[in-house]
Amino acid sequence: MSIEVAYARPDKQEIVSVQVPRGTKALDGVKLSGITGIFPEVDPDTIDMGIFGKVIKSPADHELRDGDRIELYRPLKIDPKQARLNRAKKKD
């Protein structure tokens, strides 16, 4: 079956298409995609991921379906609430 693995940095984005056997788990799909060869900073065992914007709580247990797109999420540099507070303070 066909899946995609997506990852983005501010300077580079990539979507990798890969064929995987039925029953493949999300974590295995990421490893099979070779995305770590493009983005060495990605650690499939620890990075947060989701399918079409919905977070997967246990990627090692989540069985993929044909056409799924696994999205790898970078950690936030700053809490969104704090970022809004900082922007509001700058306007004053």
Backbone as CSV, one residue per row, in Angstrom:
resi,resn,N_x,N_y,N_z,CA_x,CA_y,CA_z,C_x,C_y,C_z
1,MET,0.840,-1.182,0.000,0.000,0.000,0.000,0.879,1.238,0.000
2,SER,0.324,2.345,-0.389,1.087,3.582,-0.544,0.778,4.545,0.601
3,ILE,1.849,5.078,1.208,1.698,6.100,2.249,2.664,7.233,1.949
4,GLU,2.522,8.331,2.683,3.449,9.448,2.586,3.916,9.811,3.991
5,VAL,5.152,10.301,4.063,5.699,10.797,5.322,6.129,12.239,5.074
6,ALA,5.628,13.158,5.896,5.888,14.589,5.699,6.611,15.178,6.908
7,TYR,7.587,16.055,6.596,8.301,16.788,7.642,8.679,18.143,7.072
8,ALA,8.651,19.161,7.918,8.979,20.508,7.447,9.784,21.256,8.490
9,ARG,10.779,21.975,7.976,11.521,22.965,8.749,11.225,24.298,8.088
10,PRO,11.564,25.400,8.733,11.321,26.700,8.091,12.023,26.829,6.733
11,ASP,13.164,26.162,6.573,13.931,26.307,5.337,13.726,25.173,4.331
12,LYS,13.061,24.086,4.737,12.939,22.942,3.837,11.753,22.071,4.246
13,GLN,10.982,21.642,3.252,9.857,20.750,3.477,9.999,19.557,2.538
14,GLU,9.509,18.416,2.990,9.626,17.216,2.162,8.458,16.284,2.455
15,ILE,7.897,15.705,1.391,6.910,14.634,1.513,7.473,13.453,0.753
16,VAL,7.665,12.344,1.444,8.250,11.143,0.848,7.159,10.099,0.672
17,SER,6.997,9.617,-0.551,6.052,8.529,-0.819,6.782,7.204,-0.672
18,VAL,6.105,6.230,-0.093,6.733,4.924,0.128,5.668,3.826,0.066
19,GLN,6.068,2.686,-0.466,5.201,1.509,-0.493,5.530,0.652,0.730
20,VAL,4.494,0.297,1.477,4.683,-0.532,2.667,3.685,-1.687,2.633
21,PRO,4.010,-2.790,3.286,3.060,-3.907,3.332,1.876,-3.593,4.250
22,ARG,0.752,-4.231,3.973,-0.410,-4.082,4.860,-0.021,-4.511,6.269
23,GLY,-0.576,-3.825,7.258,-0.270,-4.137,8.652,0.906,-3.348,9.203
24,THR,1.534,-2.512,8.356,2.663,-1.700,8.815,2.187,-0.680,9.844
25,LYS,2.941,-0.533,10.898,2.646,0.455,11.941,3.245,1.802,11.548
26,ALA,2.721,2.890,12.121,3.171,4.243,11.775,4.667,4.419,12.006
27,LEU,5.168,3.958,13.129,6.590,4.091,13.439,7.445,3.394,12.381
28,ASP,7.026,2.202,11.974,7.770,1.461,10.954,7.695,2.159,9.598
29,GLY,6.544,2.757,9.291,6.396,3.495,8.035,7.368,4.661,7.947
30,VAL,7.542,5.365,9.064,8.493,6.486,9.100,9.907,5.963,8.873
31,LYS,10.258,4.883,9.533,11.607,4.321,9.375,11.840,3.830,7.950
32,LEU,10.836,3.201,7.338,10.972,2.693,5.979,11.065,3.813,4.942
33,SER,10.544,4.986,5.273,10.514,6.101,4.318,11.898,6.673,4.018
34,GLY,12.824,6.502,4.947,14.152,7.080,4.764,14.207,8.574,5.031
35,ILE,13.192,9.129,5.670,13.139,10.576,5.932,14.316,11.029,6.800
36,THR,14.856,10.125,7.607,15.999,10.500,8.449,17.261,10.737,7.620
37,GLY,17.301,10.215,6.410,18.417,10.507,5.517,18.364,11.933,4.987
38,ILE,17.154,12.487,4.907,16.957,13.865,4.444,17.065,14.836,5.613
39,PHE,16.482,14.433,6.749,16.478,15.255,7.966,17.098,14.444,9.103
40,PRO,18.429,14.494,9.252,19.087,13.677,10.282,18.640,13.984,11.710
41,GLU,18.073,15.175,11.923,17.639,15.538,13.272,16.377,14.803,13.708
42,VAL,15.700,14.146,12.780,14.465,13.425,13.097,14.807,12.093,13.758
43,ASP,14.254,11.884,14.945,14.395,10.594,15.640,13.008,9.954,15.673
44,PRO,12.742,8.980,14.802,11.401,8.392,14.725,10.890,7.839,16.048
45,ASP,11.809,7.410,16.921,11.380,6.811,18.189,10.876,7.834,19.202
46,THR,11.215,9.121,19.007,10.814,10.125,20.008,9.971,11.265,19.444
47,ILE,9.970,11.469,18.128,9.260,12.606,17.545,7.747,12.392,17.611
48,ASP,7.002,13.473,17.830,5.540,13.405,17.791,5.102,13.297,16.346
49,MET,4.048,12.501,16.109,3.553,12.347,14.743,2.048,12.206,14.732
50,GLY,1.484,12.418,13.544,0.044,12.297,13.375,-0.288,11.862,11.963
51,ILE,-1.565,11.566,11.754,-2.085,11.219,10.436,-3.066,12.314,10.053
52,PHE,-2.770,13.025,8.977,-3.629,14.114,8.501,-4.037,15.065,9.630
53,GLY,-3.075,15.449,10.475,-3.325,16.454,11.508,-3.855,15.927,12.827
54,LYS,-4.116,14.627,12.920,-4.586,14.046,14.186,-3.426,13.293,14.829
55,VAL,-3.074,13.692,16.049,-1.925,13.128,16.753,-2.133,11.635,17.009
56,ILE,-1.055,10.880,16.809,-1.049,9.447,17.123,-0.396,9.291,18.492
57,LYS,-1.131,8.729,19.435,-0.594,8.584,20.789,0.457,7.486,20.875
58,SER,0.307,6.426,20.098,1.248,5.301,20.139,1.609,4.875,18.714
59,PRO,2.577,5.553,18.090,2.937,5.241,16.696,3.376,3.795,16.482
60,ALA,3.931,3.167,17.505,4.379,1.781,17.365,3.200,0.815,17.269
61,ASP,2.007,1.262,17.665,0.822,0.410,17.648,-0.208,0.812,16.597
62,HIS,-0.048,1.991,15.987,-1.049,2.507,15.051,-0.854,1.889,13.663
63,GLU,-1.830,1.096,13.225,-1.741,0.450,11.917,-2.146,1.433,10.817
64,LEU,-1.310,1.517,9.788,-1.547,2.449,8.689,-2.587,1.899,7.717
65,ARG,-3.232,2.835,7.013,-4.162,2.484,5.935,-3.622,3.051,4.634
66,ASP,-4.024,2.463,3.539,-3.588,2.925,2.228,-3.918,4.410,2.059
67,GLY,-2.942,5.183,1.632,-3.146,6.610,1.394,-2.871,7.504,2.586
68,ASP,-2.539,6.933,3.747,-2.248,7.754,4.932,-1.029,8.641,4.698
69,ARG,-1.069,9.835,5.316,0.093,10.724,5.326,0.510,10.907,6.781
70,ILE,1.696,10.421,7.096,2.232,10.572,8.449,2.948,11.916,8.506
71,GLU,2.553,12.744,9.444,3.173,14.058,9.615,4.035,14.026,10.871
72,LEU,5.274,14.466,10.731,6.200,14.512,11.854,6.230,15.938,12.384
73,TYR,6.051,16.098,13.690,5.903,17.420,14.293,7.156,17.838,15.053
74,ARG,7.679,19.010,14.707,8.812,19.583,15.434,8.326,20.078,16.792
75,PRO,9.190,20.031,17.810,8.781,20.580,19.107,8.645,22.097,19.017
76,LEU,7.740,22.640,19.807,7.548,24.090,19.839,8.733,24.750,20.531
77,LYS,9.168,25.888,19.992,10.266,26.626,20.626,9.762,27.470,21.780
78,ILE,8.494,27.877,21.681,7.895,28.705,22.732,6.415,28.357,22.814
79,ASP,5.887,28.374,24.010,4.472,28.113,24.222,3.646,29.161,23.475
80,PRO,2.623,28.758,22.724,1.822,29.724,21.963,1.223,30.851,22.824
81,LYS,0.832,30.543,24.042,0.280,31.594,24.924,1.350,32.627,25.257
82,GLN,2.551,32.141,25.538,3.648,33.058,25.845,3.994,33.910,24.626
83,ALA,3.971,33.315,23.444,4.264,34.065,22.219,3.251,35.199,22.023
84,ARG,1.970,34.941,22.287,0.940,35.988,22.171,1.179,37.091,23.189
85,LEU,1.536,36.701,24.419,1.828,37.705,25.449,3.008,38.583,25.028
86,ASN,4.046,37.961,24.487,5.220,38.713,24.043,4.860,39.697,22.934
87,ARG,4.035,39.259,21.981,3.615,40.154,20.892,2.766,41.302,21.419
88,ALA,1.900,41.009,22.386,1.049,42.065,22.954,1.886,43.099,23.698
89,LYS,2.923,42.662,24.391,3.787,43.579,25.119,4.564,44.475,24.161
90,LYS,4.943,43.966,23.006,5.676,44.762,22.019,4.827,45.891,21.452
91,LYS,3.514,45.669,21.373,2.598,46.691,20.806,2.405,47.866,21.744
92,ASP,2.620,47.625,23.028,2.399,48.714,24.012,3.492,49.754,23.968
